């Protein structure tokens, strides 16, 4: 099993700078809830890094444009998808709405652990 985390942001240096500015100057309207949970303004949260480095399943992290190019599909972003080995089928396991309701990286970790063991 592979979990695919898709950020509600596009890749590239210019987009990264825009996202940092958005987080700094208007964080209340920043709508990549996944990024807000896993990263601070400039770097990945240490708790998240430690968790993902020892997770039981493979994790892939993609920006919206990278996901759409690779899989030829769209979703409500951000989203966490599950792909079973040997199949192309993707299943939403943590939705945008669920991510928006999470208040901390620890809540995300608990949700991901539930997917891994479920």
ZAVEXTOR-145766 format. One line per 10 residues: their letters; for each residue x, y, z of N, C-alpha, C, O. Coordinates in nm, 3 decimals. Atoms other than C-alpha are relative to their C-alpha. Layout:
ZAVEXTOR-145766
a = X/Y/Z/X/Y/Z/X/Y/Z/X/Y/Z; ... .
end
This chain:
ZAVEXTOR-145766
xxxxxxxxxx = 0.083/-0.118/0.000/0.000/0.000/0.000/0.088/0.125/0.000/0.195/0.129/0.062; -0.069/-0.128/0.009/0.110/0.352/-0.080/-0.101/0.111/0.033/-0.213/0.109/-0.016; 0.082/-0.117/-0.026/-0.033/0.675/0.062/0.054/0.116/-0.082/0.174/0.141/-0.083; -0.038/-0.112/0.083/-0.031/0.973/-0.170/-0.060/0.126/0.062/-0.182/0.141/0.070; 0.040/-0.126/-0.062/-0.045/1.313/-0.003/0.009/0.107/-0.108/0.115/0.128/-0.167; 0.002/-0.101/0.106/-0.150/1.589/-0.244/-0.030/0.136/0.062/-0.137/0.158/0.119; 0.013/-0.134/-0.052/-0.096/1.950/-0.142/-0.086/0.086/-0.092/-0.087/0.066/-0.213; 0.081/-0.095/0.079/-0.334/2.226/-0.256/0.088/0.117/-0.041/0.059/0.233/-0.009; -0.097/-0.099/0.048/-0.044/2.412/-0.415/0.072/-0.060/-0.119/0.083/-0.182/-0.132; -0.076/0.047/0.115/0.153/2.391/-0.734/0.149/0.002/0.031/0.194/0.074/0.121 .
xxxxxxxxxx = -0.145/0.011/-0.021/0.523/2.304/-0.756/0.072/0.120/-0.061/0.014/0.198/-0.136; -0.085/-0.103/0.059/0.807/2.538/-0.841/0.035/0.110/0.099/-0.037/0.136/0.194; -0.054/-0.102/-0.090/1.009/2.812/-0.678/-0.094/0.119/0.016/-0.117/0.166/0.127; 0.089/-0.116/-0.009/0.771/3.097/-0.764/-0.123/-0.033/0.084/-0.164/0.048/0.167; 0.116/0.040/-0.080/0.474/2.907/-0.620/0.036/-0.018/0.146/-0.045/0.015/0.234; -0.045/0.016/-0.138/0.673/2.822/-0.308/0.011/0.136/0.069/-0.032/0.151/0.183; -0.014/-0.135/-0.056/0.755/3.190/-0.251/-0.139/0.061/0.025/-0.162/0.123/0.128; 0.137/-0.050/-0.018/0.387/3.282/-0.302/-0.064/-0.065/0.122/-0.129/0.003/0.202; 0.059/0.072/-0.113/0.281/3.015/-0.051/0.057/0.050/0.133/-0.017/0.068/0.229; -0.063/-0.050/-0.122/0.531/3.136/0.209/-0.057/0.138/0.034/-0.091/0.165/0.149 .
xxxxxxxxxx = 0.057/-0.131/-0.022/0.407/3.491/0.165/-0.143/-0.007/0.049/-0.182/0.068/0.139; 0.139/0.017/-0.042/0.047/3.378/0.198/-0.006/-0.046/0.145/-0.086/0.006/0.223; -0.003/0.049/-0.138/0.127/3.186/0.518/0.040/0.111/0.097/-0.014/0.119/0.208; -0.048/-0.107/-0.089/0.309/3.488/0.663/-0.100/0.114/0.015/-0.125/0.160/0.127; 0.078/-0.123/-0.003/0.073/3.770/0.571/-0.151/-0.020/0.009/-0.223/0.072/0.047; 0.144/0.024/-0.007/-0.271/3.609/0.553/-0.027/-0.148/0.029/-0.094/-0.215/-0.050; 0.014/0.143/-0.029/-0.262/3.267/0.723/-0.144/-0.048/0.013/-0.172/-0.166/-0.011; 0.140/0.041/-0.016/-0.637/3.264/0.788/-0.064/-0.043/-0.130/-0.160/-0.120/-0.129; 0.058/0.036/0.130/-0.707/3.231/0.415/0.083/-0.103/-0.076/0.051/-0.137/-0.189; -0.085/0.100/0.066/-0.432/2.979/0.335/-0.074/-0.132/0.001/-0.105/-0.185/0.108 .
xxxxxxxxxx = 0.088/0.117/0.005/-0.624/2.675/0.215/0.069/-0.133/-0.034/0.003/-0.227/-0.078; -0.063/0.132/0.007/-0.362/2.403/0.195/0.016/-0.050/0.143/0.121/-0.036/0.205; 0.003/0.047/-0.138/-0.457/2.247/0.526/0.107/-0.104/0.025/0.161/-0.112/0.136; -0.104/0.101/-0.015/-0.215/1.961/0.466/0.135/0.065/0.025/0.209/0.022/0.114; -0.126/-0.071/-0.018/0.079/2.198/0.433/0.005/0.066/0.137/0.108/0.064/0.204; 0.005/-0.064/-0.131/-0.032/2.385/0.743/0.023/-0.100/0.113/0.080/-0.065/0.216; -0.019/0.104/-0.101/-0.033/2.059/0.938/0.142/-0.055/0.001/0.197/-0.082/0.108; -0.130/0.068/0.009/0.298/1.920/0.813/0.120/0.093/-0.001/0.233/0.050/0.024; -0.110/-0.095/0.014/0.505/2.236/0.769/-0.028/0.130/0.075/-0.143/0.173/0.085; 0.007/-0.136/-0.049/0.575/2.561/0.943/0.017/0.093/-0.119/-0.002/0.051/-0.233 .
xxxxxxxxxx = -0.016/-0.095/0.109/0.644/2.872/0.740/0.112/-0.040/-0.094/0.100/-0.025/-0.216; -0.117/0.027/0.081/0.984/2.755/0.621/0.047/-0.144/-0.005/0.126/-0.180/-0.092; -0.050/0.138/0.000/1.034/2.388/0.709/-0.102/-0.097/0.058/-0.201/-0.058/0.120; 0.086/0.108/-0.046/0.874/2.058/0.790/0.003/-0.009/0.153/0.108/0.007/0.215; 0.006/0.018/-0.146/0.753/2.004/1.148/0.081/-0.124/0.039/0.066/-0.228/-0.024; -0.083/0.114/-0.042/1.000/1.775/1.331/-0.082/-0.125/0.036/-0.039/-0.237/0.007; 0.084/0.116/-0.036/0.717/1.552/1.465/-0.045/-0.074/-0.125/-0.046/-0.197/-0.127; 0.046/0.061/0.125/0.589/1.491/1.113/0.115/-0.071/-0.070/0.099/-0.183/-0.119; -0.117/0.060/0.064/0.937/1.424/0.974/0.034/-0.132/0.068/0.056/-0.233/0.001; -0.033/0.121/-0.074/1.008/1.170/1.249/-0.103/-0.110/-0.027/-0.067/-0.226/-0.045 .
xxxxxxxxxx = 0.104/0.099/0.025/0.673/0.999/1.196/0.012/-0.061/-0.140/0.013/-0.183/-0.153; -0.001/0.054/0.137/0.695/0.967/0.818/0.124/-0.082/-0.030/0.119/-0.174/-0.112; -0.122/0.076/0.023/1.053/0.840/0.831/-0.010/-0.143/0.056/0.065/-0.231/0.014; 0.015/0.134/-0.060/0.936/0.542/1.039/-0.138/-0.060/-0.026/-0.175/-0.159/0.038; 0.135/0.048/0.029/0.588/0.491/0.893/0.004/-0.141/-0.058/0.102/-0.182/-0.120; 0.009/0.139/0.045/0.473/0.141/0.811/-0.023/-0.013/-0.150/0.002/-0.119/-0.207; 0.027/0.010/0.143/0.376/0.222/0.453/0.077/0.108/-0.075/0.126/0.205/-0.017; -0.067/-0.098/0.085/0.528/0.409/0.162/-0.088/0.124/-0.012/-0.209/0.115/-0.028; 0.071/-0.127/0.015/0.433/0.775/0.143/0.060/0.079/-0.115/0.182/0.089/-0.128; -0.040/-0.083/0.113/0.446/0.992/-0.168/-0.064/0.136/0.021/-0.182/0.145/0.056 .
xxxxxxxxxx = 0.050/-0.136/-0.019/0.409/1.372/-0.150/0.009/0.074/-0.132/0.115/0.084/-0.193; 0.008/-0.067/0.129/0.295/1.564/-0.456/-0.074/0.132/0.013/-0.165/0.147/0.095; 0.078/-0.122/0.015/0.183/1.913/-0.540/-0.114/-0.031/-0.096/-0.111/-0.130/-0.169; 0.119/0.019/0.083/-0.150/1.949/-0.719/0.037/-0.022/-0.146/-0.014/-0.116/-0.208; -0.035/0.014/0.142/0.008/1.997/-1.065/0.076/-0.129/-0.027/0.058/-0.190/-0.132; -0.075/0.125/0.016/0.245/1.702/-1.017/-0.094/-0.120/0.004/-0.079/-0.213/-0.075; 0.096/0.110/-0.010/-0.041/1.475/-0.911/-0.082/-0.012/-0.128/-0.097/-0.121/-0.184; 0.086/0.004/0.119/-0.262/1.571/-1.204/0.075/-0.046/-0.123/0.020/-0.117/-0.207; -0.082/0.045/0.115/0.020/1.521/-1.453/0.029/-0.150/0.010/0.023/-0.221/-0.090; -0.039/0.140/-0.018/0.118/1.184/-1.306/-0.118/-0.096/-0.009/-0.106/-0.205/-0.065 .
xxxxxxxxxx = 0.113/0.092/-0.008/-0.230/1.036/-1.251/-0.114/0.035/-0.095/-0.206/-0.045/-0.112; 0.106/-0.038/0.091/-0.447/1.227/-1.499/-0.136/0.009/0.067/-0.238/-0.020/0.005; 0.124/-0.009/-0.076/-0.709/1.286/-1.230/0.004/0.127/0.084/0.110/0.185/0.107; 0.009/-0.113/-0.091/-0.832/1.568/-1.009/-0.081/-0.040/0.123/-0.159/-0.134/0.120; 0.073/0.021/-0.126/-0.965/1.580/-0.654/-0.022/0.135/0.065/0.025/0.237/0.015; 0.006/-0.119/-0.084/-1.063/1.834/-0.394/0.125/-0.002/0.085/0.145/-0.094/0.164; -0.129/-0.002/-0.068/-0.725/1.935/-0.257/-0.006/0.088/0.123/-0.085/0.182/0.129; -0.093/0.111/-0.012/-0.555/1.883/-0.026/-0.076/-0.129/0.027/-0.193/-0.128/0.065; 0.062/0.130/-0.019/-0.624/1.512/-0.001/0.109/-0.104/0.025/0.224/-0.088/-0.018; -0.089/0.115/-0.017/-0.464/1.187/0.110/-0.071/-0.119/-0.063/-0.185/-0.151/-0.029 .
xxxxxxxxxx = 0.055/0.113/0.076/-0.520/0.890/-0.121/0.077/-0.127/0.032/0.194/-0.123/0.069; -0.065/0.130/-0.018/-0.445/0.522/-0.087/-0.001/-0.072/-0.134/-0.101/-0.072/-0.206; -0.011/0.082/0.120/-0.320/0.307/-0.372/0.055/-0.135/0.041/0.164/-0.145/0.096; -0.044/0.135/-0.032/-0.299/-0.067/-0.326/0.104/-0.043/-0.102/0.098/-0.004/-0.219; -0.107/0.050/0.087/0.005/-0.239/-0.472/-0.060/-0.078/-0.116/-0.150/-0.160/-0.097; 0.044/0.072/0.118/-0.049/-0.363/-0.826/-0.128/0.052/-0.061/-0.182/-0.010/-0.153; 0.123/-0.056/0.055/-0.350/-0.144/-0.894/0.018/0.149/-0.027/0.103/0.214/0.033; -0.004/-0.144/0.030/-0.407/0.201/-1.042/-0.109/0.075/0.075/-0.115/0.198/0.070; 0.114/-0.061/-0.070/-0.717/0.264/-0.829/0.047/0.081/0.120/0.129/0.036/0.199; -0.030/-0.089/-0.112/-0.696/0.555/-0.586/-0.125/0.017/0.085/-0.235/0.036/0.032 .
xxxxxxxxxx = 0.112/-0.014/-0.093/-0.916/0.579/-0.277/0.030/0.116/0.095/0.138/0.122/0.154; -0.017/-0.110/-0.095/-0.964/0.895/-0.072/-0.010/-0.058/0.140/-0.109/-0.121/0.176; 0.000/0.050/-0.138/-0.869/0.809/0.286/-0.003/0.113/0.102/-0.047/0.092/0.215; 0.015/-0.119/-0.084/-0.841/1.159/0.434/-0.037/0.115/-0.095/0.044/0.156/-0.178; 0.052/-0.100/0.093/-1.050/1.424/0.260/0.042/0.142/0.038/0.096/0.166/0.146; -0.024/-0.144/-0.024/-1.008/1.799/0.232/-0.073/0.044/0.126/-0.016/0.113/0.211; 0.080/-0.039/-0.116/-1.287/1.843/0.486/0.060/-0.051/0.130/0.065/0.021/0.230; -0.062/0.057/-0.120/-1.119/1.610/0.734/0.129/0.074/0.035/0.154/0.105/0.151; -0.125/-0.074/-0.023/-0.782/1.786/0.691/-0.029/0.139/0.056/0.042/0.186/0.145; 0.036/-0.135/-0.047/-0.951/2.125/0.742/-0.040/-0.002/0.148/-0.023/0.098/0.218 .
xxxxxxxxxx = 0.043/0.011/-0.139/-1.087/2.000/1.075/0.108/-0.038/0.099/0.084/-0.040/0.220; -0.110/0.041/-0.089/-0.751/1.891/1.213/0.072/0.123/0.054/0.101/0.218/-0.019; -0.063/-0.115/-0.066/-0.588/2.125/1.463/0.150/-0.017/0.020/0.219/0.079/0.054; -0.142/0.022/-0.027/-0.245/1.965/1.489/0.055/-0.113/-0.085/-0.020/-0.194/-0.140; -0.067/0.108/0.072/0.009/1.741/1.321/-0.027/-0.133/0.069/-0.031/-0.237/0.003; 0.029/0.125/-0.072/-0.066/1.484/1.592/-0.133/-0.060/-0.044/-0.146/-0.182/-0.051; 0.128/0.051/0.052/-0.425/1.457/1.467/0.020/-0.066/-0.136/-0.041/-0.169/-0.165; -0.030/0.060/0.131/-0.291/1.391/1.117/0.070/-0.134/0.018/0.037/-0.231/-0.051; -0.072/0.125/-0.025/-0.055/1.125/1.251/-0.097/-0.109/0.043/-0.088/-0.222/-0.005; 0.100/0.098/-0.046/-0.343/0.950/1.431/-0.085/-0.048/-0.118/-0.113/-0.167/-0.130 .
xxxxxxxx = 0.081/0.037/0.117/-0.551/0.957/1.111/0.077/-0.090/-0.095/0.021/-0.188/-0.146; -0.082/0.081/0.091/-0.266/0.817/0.900/0.024/-0.137/0.061/0.019/-0.238/-0.010; -0.017/0.130/-0.066/-0.200/0.544/1.156/-0.126/-0.085/-0.014/-0.117/-0.206/-0.031; 0.125/0.073/0.018/-0.567/0.449/1.131/-0.013/-0.059/-0.139/-0.066/-0.169/-0.156; 0.002/0.051/0.137/-0.534/0.411/0.755/0.099/-0.116/-0.013/0.069/-0.217/-0.077; -0.103/0.103/0.010/-0.214/0.206/0.791/-0.046/-0.132/0.065/-0.016/-0.240/0.013; 0.040/0.121/-0.072/-0.370/-0.037/1.039/-0.139/-0.048/-0.040/-0.177/-0.161/-0.010; 0.138/0.032/0.037/-0.722/-0.029/0.893/-0.007/-0.086/-0.117/-0.117/-0.122/-0.160 .
end
